[in-house]
Amino acid sequence: MTAQFITAKEAAHLIEDRWTVGIDAFIGFCLADDILGEIETRFVSEGHPADLSVLNVAGIGGDGKGRGINHFAHEGLMRRFLCSNLSLANRMYPLIMEDKVPTYMIPQGVLSHMMRALTSGKPGVISQVGMRTFVDPRVDGGKINHAAETIDPADAYNVELIDIRGEEFLFYPAVPLDACIIKGSFADEEGNISIEKEAIHIEQYEMAAATRNNGGRVFVQVDARVPKGSIHPQKVAVPANMVDYVIVGSPGNTGQHFIDDPRILGAQKGHPVASWSGDVRIPFDDISPMPFGLPKIICRRGLFEMEKGDFINLGIGISMDVSSVLNEEGRIDDISSSIESGVIGGVPAPGIATGAAYNPTAMLKQPDIFDFYDGGGIDFAALGAAEIDAQGNVNVSRFAGKVTGPGGFINISQGAKKVCFMGTFTAGKHDIRIEDGKLRILEDGPYIKFVKNVDHITFSGRYSQEKARKQQVFYITERAVFELRPEGLTLTEIAPGANLERDILGKMEFTPRIADHLKLMDERIFRPEKMEIRLKERGSHD
């Protein structure tokens, strides 16, 4: 079978009202932005396509302005939105918070596996991922706004609690697709698609196969058209028989990412973008060290919880920079890093380039890496935290007027053997200095992060402490370290220079338990020179 080569504008005119459309991307990677932009242009001028049910697996905010799902931020374009993350989808927030678009969010790994379920005709995904969090029907059932609660029952998305042989699971119903929009690197004249130049390999095949088996239409944006037979069979990610339409992207929307400025991406020499796909390797010395400051202090403390040989995952935000500190300390080869996009090894790229890595050693598909995560494959995870409460619950999905969603946070935090939530103790403008190996707090951030009850449960402290799980959980800030113990959230360390009553207990909405032997955080963390740290040997308790 041969796919048709058409323009992005023609593709937009083939999308019909009330279709269910799957859109694949990972923030700014694998983003078919020409097609999304033309859908927006058509809707603004014609009012069509309207009332779409839209599904995307990972966050596709793009640049936080007009790219990615921001193109769909028009009232009437969507009748329902099912996703996992809305990082950088700034234009979408008002529509969701004002109940203009009924919105549901479920874990990224579940949505990734849903594509497989759809392909093979299964009714959905059965998993324990999400238990006791906001996606559990005993909590919010994944409903993000009031509109999701009052939607027409025919369009509602309902997560179900089920019992299998006396054990509780969540059932996530599959959502059949009428069309999907994915991106590849090259298409040959028949429509065979390769993704060999992409920085990540997500679920291009799974989404295309799921759509084709439902009788839907598969749209693929690529960087270039190449002769028939020029793509090696082992590099064909989506065969032509699963592709209906191919769109060759415009210059601004081709390549791995829409940015490739080394100053932005943290590499000052070499070819950082080519190193993401493994086409070249850059010396790790070319990657800029993290500036000395509060985020670096937090990342440094995280290294004390790692063990040599750990398979790790680093989340978005401060925790992502743990890899930079490992690299600076010469310990990057002591561990194996991973990103939920499927990238393993190397040094994760920062900021808007999250999802890629410099010098990766392997690139799995996103559904594959989530299989490993959900089965307990992560030894150590470092993740962010917007709110933390006395029960050890963590919120990263809905706060400060934003509905960022969990992304892969729930899969990772529930599946890891040890998880460290990292972030500053308070939020907002502050004047906190590091002087002579001590913390000096002149003006604290005005916003309290350790609250009585989190607004949204993205991580359940209760579920993590069930006996069968035996999960180790830490909360690391620049001035204090807490551990979740059976008796509750427990303060175990404070920073040199921090006052227990004024700087810690006085900046919390609850009083934590305090360890019998309260320690000072290692003073090496608070000095600008390298720590010269050695990771603990596996099984060591030092």
C-alpha positions, -999 to +999 in steps of 0.1 A: +000+000+000+012+035-008+004+065+014-006+099-001+017+129+002-003+160+010+002+194+026-005+202+063-034+224+051-049+195+032-045+173+063-064+197+085-093+197+061-095+159+064-102+160+101-139+158+107-161+173+135-165+151+166-137+128+157-115+113+184-079+123+176-047+110+191-017+134+190+018+120+197+047+141+210+069+146+241+069+183+250+088+196+219+101+163+205+084+143+178+060+172+174+040+174+141+034+211+146+026+220+110-005+198+111-016+211+145-011+247+133-032+242+102-060+226+123-060+258+144-060+280+113-089+262+098-109+263+130-104+300+135-115+307+099-142+281+094-152+268+128-142+233+118-131+208+129-152+212+160-161+192+191-130+169+188-122+145+216-084+148+219-060+124+235-023+129+239+001+106+259+028+129+271+028+167+275+029+185+241+031+221+253+059+228+229+073+262+237+047+274+263+033+299+237+017+288+204+031+254+197+018+219+205-016+216+222-016+254+226-029+254+190-061+238+203-068+265+229-101+277+213-135+272+228-155+248+207-126+230+191-126+203+218-155+186+235-132+164+257-095+163+265-077+132+279-040+136+286-013+131+312+005+164+313+002+200+302+036+215+309+042+245+287+005+245+276+000+279+289-029+288+266-048+258+276-049+266+314-077+292+313-100+271+291-096+242+316-099+262+348-129+281+334-146+248+325-146+254+288-131+220+280-140+189+301-105+175+310-093+142+324-057+133+333-044+098+339-008+085+342+014+088+311+024+052+312-012+041+312-020+062+282+011+048+264+000+012+272-036+021+261-023+024+225-012-012+227-046-022+242-064-005+213-042-022+187-049-057+200-086-051+207-085-051+244-111-031+264-085-011+283-056-012+307-057-029+341-031-015+365-024-005+401-007+026+389-027+055+403-040+038+434-050+063+461-040+092+439-064+117+423-070+093+394-085+067+418-123+069+415-125+070+453-107+103+450-113+123+418-113+096+391-089+117+370-114+146+366-095+178+365-123+203+363-160+206+371-168+203+334-155+167+335-180+159+363-210+174+344-202+162+309-227+143+288-224+107+302-218+095+266-185+115+266-174+109+302-142+091+309-146+068+339-117+051+357-131+020+375-120+002+407-120-035+401-112-066+421-091-095+407-087-124+430-091-103+461-067-076+451-077-040+440-068-027+405-078+003+384-094-002+350-087+025+324-111+021+294-095+023+260-105+053+238-108+043+201-092+067+177-107+081+144-073+097+135-038+101+148-011+127+142+025+115+146+060+125+135+089+107+119+122+115+104+119+102+068+092+088+046+100+069+014+078+072-016+056+044-005+051+059+030+074+038+051+084+059+081+117+060+100+124+077+132+161+073+131+170+110+135+146+116+164+159+123+199+133+099+214+112+069+202+077+072+218+046+053+206+045+062+169+039+027+158+014+018+186-007+049+179-007+043+142-016+006+146-043+015+171-058+040+147-056+017+116-072-012+134-101+011+143-106+021+107-092+056+113-067+078+094-030+080+102-013+114+095+025+115+097+047+146+094+083+140+084+114+160+078+120+147+043+108+124+015+134+099+003+134+074-026+116+041-024+137+014-008+163+038+007+152+032+043+168+001+057+140-023+068+153-024+104+149+014+105+112+014+095+093+022+126+058+025+109+053+005+077+034+021+048+004-002+052-004+017+085+000+052+070-027+071+051-011+105+047+024+119+048+032+156+053+067+170+047+073+196+074+083+232+069+119+242+078+109+256+112+091+224+122+116+197+111+144+181+129+145+168+165+134+200+181+125+235+172+155+248+193+191+238+188+210+267+205+238+252+226+236+281+250+200+271+258+207+234+259+237+235+282+264+223+258+289+249+247+308+228+222+303+200+197+269+191+183+244+187+211+214+180+189+232+153+170+243+137+203+207+133+213+200+109+185+234+091+190+248+102+156+277+118+174+292+118+208+303+149+227+328+149+256+310+152+289+334+179+298+317+201+272+285+200+293+284+231+316+284+224+353+254+235+373+259+270+389+264+269+427+231+278+444+201+263+462+191+239+433+227+225+433+226+220+471+194+200+467+207+179+439+240+172+458+221+159+488+202+135+465+235+118+456+239+106+492+208+084+487+221+067+455+240+035+453+266+025+427+249+006+399+215+021+404+190+024+375+176+058+380+149+082+367+151+120+370+120+141+368+114+176+354+127+206+373+154+207+400+157+169+401+167+168+364+200+185+373+211+156+395+227+142+363+247+174+360+260+171+395+268+134+389+287+144+357+306+171+375+316+147+403+328+121+377+301+097+388+278+096+358+291+062+348+284+048+383+247+047+375+224+041+346+200+070+340+167+069+322+139+091+311+103+081+307+106+090+270+126+057+267+161+072+266+187+054+287+222+065+297+241+097+290+233+130+306+197+142+304+191+174+285+177+203+306+147+226+305+126+227+273+148+198+259+136+175+287+131+140+272+165+138+254+200+130+266+235+138+255+252+106+244+224+081+252+234+044+253+199+031+243+166+044+231+136+023+239+100+030+230+080+048+256+056+019+262+086-004+268+102+018+294+070+021+313+066-017+314+100-018+332+091+011+355+057-003+365+073-036+373+096-020+399+127-016+377+137+019+391+162+017+420+163+055+426+139+083+414+144+120+419+112+140+414+098+174+421+072+185+447+049+215+447+031+206+479+038+180+507+016+172+536+018+155+570+008+121+555+037+123+530+013+130+500+028+150+472+011+173+447+026+182+414-005+181+392-027+210+401-015+241+420-012+279+417-039+281+391-023+256+368-032+221+359+001+207+348-009+171+353+012+141+365+029+130+332+049+099+342+052+110+378+027+085+391+042+056+373+077+066+384+070+075+420+049+043+427+073+020+409+106+031+423+122+013+452+135+046+465+121+080+457+134+114+466+111+144+462+133+175+456+126+212+458+130+244+478+115+245+512+093+275+504+083+291+471+085+326+457+110+354+458+136+350+485+170+361+497+188+329+508+226+328+507+253+302+511+282+316+531+312+298+546+295+264+542+263+275+559+228+286+549+219+322+556+182+329+553+176+367+551+142+367+534+122+335+529+099+326+501+063+337+510+046+305+499+044+275+522+049+241+505+046+219+536+008+221+540-018+204+562-034+187+532-023+188+496-048+202+470-042+172+447-028+138+455-003+129+428+017+106+452+000+088+480+021+085+512-004+060+526-001+037+495+037+039+495+039+026+531+018-005+527+038-034+539+040-052+506+056-022+490+084-014+514+092+018+495+118+043+508+107+079+505+127+111+512+119+148+508+150+168+502+152+206+504+180+231+508+175+234+546+159+201+557+156+164+548+125+144+558+119+106+556+085+090+554+083+064+581+055+042+594+048+067+621+047+097+597+068+123+580+100+126+600+126+154+600+160+137+599+185+165+589+188+202+589+213+225+571+242+242+588+231+277+596+193+269+596+173+275+628+150+246+636+121+267+650+123+298+628+134+284+594+118+250+594+090+244+619+079+280+616+075+276+578+052+245+579+015+242+584+020+211+605+045+198+630+064+168+617+080+141+638+116+148+646+142+120+646+158+111+679+192+119+664+187+149+642+217+154+620+234+182+601+234+179+564+269+171+551+289+204+550+304+195+516+271+202+500+273+239+509+307+246+495+314+256+459+342+231+452+335+195+441+323+172+469+346+144+457+318+120+467+317+083+461+284+066+457+275+040+483+281+004+474+249-016+468+234-027+501+255-004+522+239+015+550+266+041+556 
